[in-house]
Amino acid sequence: MTEHPAVGAARLHIDWTRCDGRGLCTELLAGRLARDEWGYPLARQAAPGDRSDVALSPGELDAARDAVSLCPRQALKLTSAP
């Protein structure tokens, strides 16, 4: 069962200008990210009009940190949720 993001939890920001669709982040965060037909990450539960920031639960932070550090194009970063 996937945890829901808490208020003040982190968000994973995807920089679409850097991403080349290798999909490592979708493997590490399968509960939050899916792949489109070209391999680019898609938020499974994105807010309307916001496909670049993915809300994370506290239990997903370690996987998100791994995704950020392992992204070969440095297309990911962690930010604070509003």
Secondary structure, DSSP 8 states (H G I E B T S, - for coil): ------TT-EEEEE-TTT-----HHHHHTTTTEEE-TTS-EEETT-BTTB-SEEE--GGGHHHHHHHHHH-TT--EEEEE--
